[in-house]
Every structure is written in C-alpha cells, then in structure tokens.
Amino acid sequence: MKRAWYLGHSSDDVDDRAILIGDPDRVDRIAELLEAPQFLPVSRGLKTVTGGYAGRTVTVAAFGMGAPIATIVLHELADLGITRFLRIGTAMYFPPARGGDFVISKSALGFDGTSTSYLTSDAPYPADADLIGALHDAAIEAGQTVLDGLFATFDAFYRDMFGIDEDGRQRAAENRKLLEGKGVLAVDMETSGLLAAARALNVACATLCLGTVDALTQEKLPPLDLMRGERLLFEIALTGLCKLD
C-alpha cells in the first residue's frame, strides 16, 4: 500500500478525484455537503477529508497558499491514484468578470517558480477540457454567472498582485497593465503550477474561483457576498467534479 510522504495518507484513503482548497477551515465547511465524511489525520496543517457526493467519492485536501505546496499535495495524491483535480478558492479578476462571478481556468500563464520545474512551455499551461465543460454546466445549472479564460499565477502576493507599500503598489500596477494586455481573466498563486504538474503527471486539472478582488480597483467583495459565494463555490465544484465518469 502506498503512503504519501507529507500528507501521510494511503491509497486506501482516497478514490479517483480531489478538490484542492487553500484555507484549511474551508475543508470543515465543504465537508458539511459530503455524505459520511471521514477526516484523515492532519499533517503539517494539511487537513483532508474524504466523503460521498452524488454517488461519487471525493477527497478534499487543503494546501495553504502558493504553488509550491499546492503542487506537493497534487503530486502526492496523484501518486496515490487520484486522476482528476480541481483547485477552488478566490481570485483577483479583470473585466469582463465582476465581483461575485465564478471564473474557470482555460489555461494559465506562469510567473511563478514552480511551473517550469514540471513543464517548460512558451504557451500558457492548459486546463482539462472535460473539467472545464462540467464546471461550466454546473455553474449555469446553479444560475450563476461563469466565465472561462486565461489565468496568471504569481508567487509574491504583496509584490506582484496587491501592494501594501510603495514598491509593491508600483510593481503590482505594472503587472496589471501587462496582464490586461494579454487578456488575463483572473490572477492567483497556484493555477499555473498545478496545471503544469498535472500535465507532467498525466492527470486532469482545472481551477474554479469566486472573483473577490477587482484587479483594477483593488475593491474587495463584501463579507456577506463572500459567504454566500463560498457556499455556491462548494456546490458548483462538487457537482461539476462528480458529473464526470
């Protein structure tokens, strides 16, 4: 029986599909939607639960923040036999997306340091087409606005995405202009690394995010809208992931 190095889980603890989620507290909240959820032992703060949904078995695993640890979690779970991965969370968004919309990765530009460790490419890293289609259908069925498009991934949040000092604000502003020119829909800290790793490991992966920060104005989604959006994010993710055979 295989056992993961960092997570500590065995191949008997998982099935064939997983949701990767940043905030460990969200694992508890999404577990409320699962049938007979089984929480696995926590290692290095990486909380994991496996349970049923729509006749399928789904594993939900937290990774914290950033592409390096997210890809470790994906790589270990892929080694245990999982073949479909969906990263869910929040993202900065560009027009035509608006706050509260759901955005799906068609592909991702890698400005991170992890992607090229798995796959070197001059083109954006592609997401899995079947996952994209299933997520899009699930969002429409839920009556939600959903957009598919190009993501961009960075490592240094306070330097490249959201400045809290003058140097960071200047650098983030320059990046916004660059990304607007490339037609980027959303920006996060994980997607390109995950897509590159998935392609290298021959597994399927895509990202579904709730748009919570306007990339141009830095305006945040109000807390009540975030709470409502998170529940819908969970439902769309589980429904979309479990549509696939």
C-alpha positions as CSV (number, residue, x, y, z in Angstrom):
1,M,0.0,0.0,0.0
2,K,1.4,3.4,-1.0
3,R,1.6,6.2,1.6
4,A,2.2,9.9,0.9
5,W,5.4,11.4,2.3
6,Y,4.0,14.7,3.7
7,L,0.2,14.1,3.8
8,G,0.7,10.7,5.4
9,H,-2.4,9.3,3.7
10,S,-2.6,5.9,2.0
11,S,-4.1,4.9,-1.3
12,D,-7.0,3.3,0.6
13,D,-7.9,6.8,2.0
14,V,-8.7,8.3,-1.4
15,D,-10.6,7.4,-4.6
16,D,-10.1,9.0,-8.1
17,R,-10.9,12.7,-7.7
18,A,-10.0,15.5,-5.4
19,I,-10.7,19.1,-4.7
20,L,-7.7,21.2,-3.6
21,I,-8.5,24.1,-1.4
22,G,-6.3,26.7,0.2
23,D,-7.9,27.5,3.6
24,P,-8.0,24.5,6.0
25,D,-11.1,26.0,7.6
26,R,-13.0,25.6,4.3
27,V,-12.4,21.8,4.5
28,D,-14.7,21.7,7.5
29,R,-17.4,23.8,5.7
30,I,-17.3,21.8,2.5
31,A,-17.4,18.6,4.5
32,E,-20.9,19.6,5.6
33,L,-22.1,18.8,2.0
34,L,-20.5,15.3,1.9
35,E,-22.1,12.0,2.8
36,A,-20.3,10.2,5.6
37,P,-17.2,12.5,5.7
38,Q,-14.1,10.8,7.0
39,F,-11.4,13.3,8.3
40,L,-7.9,12.0,7.8
41,P,-5.1,12.6,10.2
42,V,-3.7,16.2,9.9
43,S,0.0,16.5,8.9
44,R,1.8,19.9,8.7
45,G,-1.6,21.6,9.0
46,L,-2.8,19.9,5.7
47,K,-6.3,19.0,6.6
48,T,-8.0,16.3,4.4
49,V,-11.5,14.8,4.3
50,T,-13.0,12.0,2.0
51,G,-16.7,11.6,1.6
52,G,-19.5,11.0,-0.8
53,Y,-21.3,13.3,-3.2
54,A,-23.8,12.5,-6.0
55,G,-22.8,8.8,-6.0
56,R,-19.1,9.5,-6.2
57,T,-16.3,9.6,-3.6
58,V,-14.4,12.9,-3.3
59,T,-11.3,13.8,-1.4
60,V,-10.9,17.5,-0.3
61,A,-7.4,18.5,0.7
62,A,-6.1,21.8,2.0
63,F,-2.7,23.2,0.9
64,G,-2.5,26.6,2.5
65,M,-1.2,29.2,0.0
66,G,1.1,29.1,-3.1
67,A,2.1,26.9,-5.9
68,P,5.0,25.0,-4.2
69,I,2.9,23.4,-1.5
70,A,-0.2,23.1,-3.7
71,T,1.8,21.0,-6.2
72,I,3.2,18.8,-3.5
73,V,-0.3,18.0,-2.4
74,L,-1.4,17.3,-6.0
75,H,1.8,15.2,-6.7
76,E,1.3,13.1,-3.6
77,L,-2.4,12.5,-4.3
78,A,-1.7,11.7,-7.9
79,D,0.9,9.1,-6.7
80,L,-1.9,7.6,-4.6
81,G,-4.1,7.1,-7.7
82,I,-6.2,10.3,-8.0
83,T,-6.6,11.3,-11.6
84,R,-8.8,14.4,-11.5
85,F,-8.1,17.6,-9.6
86,L,-10.0,20.8,-9.1
87,R,-8.4,23.7,-7.3
88,I,-11.1,26.0,-5.8
89,G,-10.8,29.3,-4.0
90,T,-10.8,33.0,-4.6
91,A,-9.1,35.1,-7.2
92,M,-8.4,38.7,-8.3
93,Y,-10.4,39.3,-11.5
94,F,-10.3,41.5,-14.6
95,P,-13.2,42.7,-16.7
96,P,-15.5,41.3,-18.1
97,A,-15.7,39.5,-14.8
98,R,-17.3,41.2,-11.9
99,G,-17.2,40.7,-8.1
100,G,-19.1,37.5,-7.2
101,D,-18.8,35.9,-10.7
102,F,-17.2,32.5,-11.0
103,V,-14.2,32.1,-13.2
104,I,-12.7,28.9,-14.6
105,S,-9.2,28.4,-15.9
106,K,-8.9,27.6,-19.6
107,S,-5.2,28.0,-19.3
108,A,-2.6,29.8,-17.1
109,L,0.5,31.9,-17.6
110,G,3.2,31.0,-15.1
111,F,5.0,33.9,-13.4
112,D,5.7,31.5,-10.5
113,G,8.8,29.5,-9.8
114,T,7.1,26.1,-9.7
115,S,5.6,25.6,-13.1
116,T,8.9,25.2,-15.0
117,S,10.0,22.5,-12.6
118,Y,7.4,20.3,-14.1
119,L,7.0,21.6,-17.6
120,T,8.7,24.3,-19.7
121,S,6.4,25.9,-22.2
122,D,6.2,29.2,-24.2
123,A,2.4,28.8,-24.3
124,P,0.0,29.0,-21.3
125,Y,-0.5,25.8,-19.4
126,P,-3.8,24.3,-20.5
127,A,-6.6,23.1,-18.1
128,D,-8.5,19.9,-18.7
129,A,-11.3,20.5,-21.3
130,D,-13.7,17.9,-19.7
131,L,-13.4,19.5,-16.3
132,I,-14.0,23.0,-17.8
133,G,-17.2,21.8,-19.5
134,A,-18.5,20.1,-16.4
135,L,-17.9,23.1,-14.2
136,H,-19.4,25.5,-16.7
137,D,-22.5,23.3,-16.9
138,A,-22.7,23.1,-13.1
139,A,-22.5,26.9,-12.6
140,I,-25.2,27.5,-15.2
141,E,-27.4,25.0,-13.6
142,A,-26.9,26.8,-10.3
143,G,-28.0,30.1,-12.0
144,Q,-24.6,31.7,-11.6
145,T,-22.5,33.9,-14.0
146,V,-19.4,32.0,-15.1
147,L,-16.6,32.9,-17.4
148,D,-13.8,30.7,-18.8
149,G,-10.5,32.3,-19.6
150,L,-6.8,32.8,-19.1
151,F,-5.3,32.9,-15.5
152,A,-2.0,34.2,-14.4
153,T,-0.1,32.9,-11.4
154,F,2.4,34.7,-9.2
155,D,4.4,33.8,-6.0
156,A,4.8,37.2,-4.3
157,F,1.3,38.4,-3.4
158,Y,2.4,41.7,-1.9
159,R,4.9,42.5,-4.7
160,D,3.2,41.2,-7.8
161,M,-0.5,41.2,-7.1
162,F,-1.5,43.5,-4.2
163,G,0.9,46.2,-2.9
164,I,0.9,47.3,0.7
165,D,3.9,49.5,0.3
166,E,5.0,51.9,-2.4
167,D,7.3,49.4,-4.1
168,G,4.7,46.8,-4.1
169,R,2.0,49.1,-5.4
170,Q,4.2,50.3,-8.3
171,R,5.2,46.7,-9.3
172,A,1.6,45.4,-9.0
173,A,0.3,48.3,-11.1
174,E,2.9,47.4,-13.9
175,N,1.8,43.8,-13.7
176,R,-1.9,44.8,-14.1
177,K,-1.1,46.7,-17.3
178,L,0.8,43.7,-18.6
179,L,-2.0,41.2,-17.8
180,E,-4.7,43.4,-19.2
181,G,-2.7,43.5,-22.5
182,K,-2.6,39.7,-22.5
183,G,-6.3,39.3,-21.9
184,V,-6.0,37.7,-18.5
185,L,-9.3,37.0,-16.7
186,A,-8.0,36.1,-13.2
187,V,-4.9,36.1,-11.1
188,D,-4.0,33.7,-8.3
189,M,-1.0,32.0,-6.6
190,E,-1.5,28.3,-7.7
191,T,-3.1,27.6,-11.0
192,S,-0.1,27.6,-13.4
193,G,1.9,25.4,-11.1
194,L,-1.0,22.9,-10.7
195,L,-1.7,22.8,-14.4
196,A,2.0,22.3,-15.3
197,A,2.3,19.5,-12.7
198,A,-0.9,17.9,-13.8
199,R,0.2,17.8,-17.5
200,A,3.6,16.3,-16.5
201,L,1.9,13.7,-14.3
202,N,-0.8,12.9,-16.9
203,V,-3.7,13.8,-14.7
204,A,-6.6,16.2,-15.2
205,C,-6.7,19.6,-13.5
206,A,-8.6,22.9,-13.6
207,T,-9.3,25.8,-11.3
208,L,-12.7,27.3,-10.3
209,C,-12.6,30.5,-8.3
210,L,-15.0,33.1,-6.9
211,G,-14.0,36.6,-8.1
212,T,-13.4,38.5,-4.8
213,V,-10.9,41.3,-5.6
214,D,-11.2,43.7,-8.6
215,A,-7.7,43.7,-10.1
216,L,-8.1,47.3,-11.4
217,T,-9.5,49.0,-8.3
218,Q,-8.4,46.5,-5.5
219,E,-12.0,46.6,-4.3
220,K,-13.0,43.5,-2.2
221,L,-16.2,41.6,-2.3
222,P,-18.3,42.4,0.8
223,P,-18.2,39.8,3.6
224,L,-21.8,38.7,3.2
225,D,-21.4,38.2,-0.6
226,L,-18.2,36.2,0.1
227,M,-20.1,33.9,2.5
228,R,-22.9,33.3,0.0
229,G,-20.4,32.9,-2.8
230,E,-18.3,30.3,-0.9
231,R,-21.3,28.0,-0.4
232,L,-22.1,28.2,-4.1
233,L,-18.4,27.6,-4.9
234,F,-18.5,24.4,-3.0
235,E,-21.8,23.2,-4.6
236,I,-20.6,24.0,-8.1
237,A,-17.2,22.4,-7.6
238,L,-18.7,19.2,-6.2
239,T,-21.4,18.9,-8.8
240,G,-19.0,19.6,-11.7
241,L,-16.3,17.2,-10.5
242,C,-18.9,14.5,-9.9
243,K,-20.5,14.8,-13.3
244,L,-17.5,13.1,-14.8
245,D,-17.3,9.3,-15.1
